[in-house]
């Protein structure tokens, strides 16, 4: 029981406490560091036994030492340029594997934290961070690249909500450098600006999108045929992915919550009900291939904004009930079923 619960729960509670303090007391700026440092260090000093994909990332990190050219490493690794460049720079700087974990965790946790703080006039950062730790944090031990992309997509969406479209686009492009699934942010961006366009502008944008799509497909097929083949066989193999019922239930609940809020305030929740609908559709069709499962997980992180925002329009009691559901979700998915194999936590410091 101690191995299963203590390390994670202590990290969560301390972080949430300092997140609350930082959001309420502007003078205590050091609280921001205290709010994120323990969860980051927990990932940093994990043993290689924690996380199903940990061995794969260790191999990527070690293999970068065999190349004197970044371009050769790009060709060898066949992963996103942003992430492979980060790995290459860290290894060539003489930093250890733990520094690699630290930097990846920093890029994962900090954008979520800053994004929640940026939205504190509408939501409680402490509440949203609690949902993050219970429902998404464990991914950072496992699907490292996608976790980084998810966090940056969340941050990019916060920029959108604050009307900073240029910053949103730049952040979305950065997310694409860590995982190709971040291309889904283009859909989010167009969905967000679509409602504000005139009818003529909507038609022009649709026509432009179709042209860009076919030009991009043509260029990819001509110049990156092998990569497309690799992508299709990796992410669209039928039968290689199953619809995860626990995720389906969670995403269905999220959709009905935001749908109910949309019925009361269509203008405020139009974008969010679209996002929740895409998430639900993606998880329901995930048996087609892992790509749809990744889309669902990638966009699901936006619940950190729209769930607490919806409960502002619905019921404060519902907000507390949802937190209870998130705790049950954490216990069932990550503890009982050990999704991602992050339970029990084992630290590399045990071997020192």
Secondary structure, 3 states (H helix, E strand, C coil): CHHHHHHHHHHHHHHHHHHHHHHHCCCCCHHHHHHHHHHHHHHHCECCCCCCCHHHHHHHHHHHHHCCCHHHHHHHHCCCHHHHHHHHHHHHCCCCHHHHHHHHHHHHHHHHHHHHHHCCCCCCHHHHHHHHHHHCHHHHHCCHHHHHHHHHHHHHHHHHHCCCHHHHHHHHHHHHCCCHHHHHHHHHHHHHHHCCCCHHHHHHHHHHHHHHHHHHHHHHHHHCHHHHHHHHHHHCCCCCCCCCHHHHHHHHHHHHHHHHHHHHCHHHHHHHHHHHHHHHHHHHCHHHCHHHHHHHHHHHCCHHHHHHHHHHHCCHHHHHHHHHHHHHHHHHHHHHCCCCCCCCCCEHHHHC
